[in-house]
């Protein structure tokens, strides 16, 4: 919804980066890093049963 509103009012979306011929959404990158961090933290501090 936020990207749609930015596209309508600004004409572009602020959190997209153009790399080569493709675009990367910063929000998606932050979500992926967050999930990877949680998985790392879970496996690192998991107690042995």
Order of alpha helices (4+ residues) and beta strands (2+ residues): alpha-beta-beta-alpha
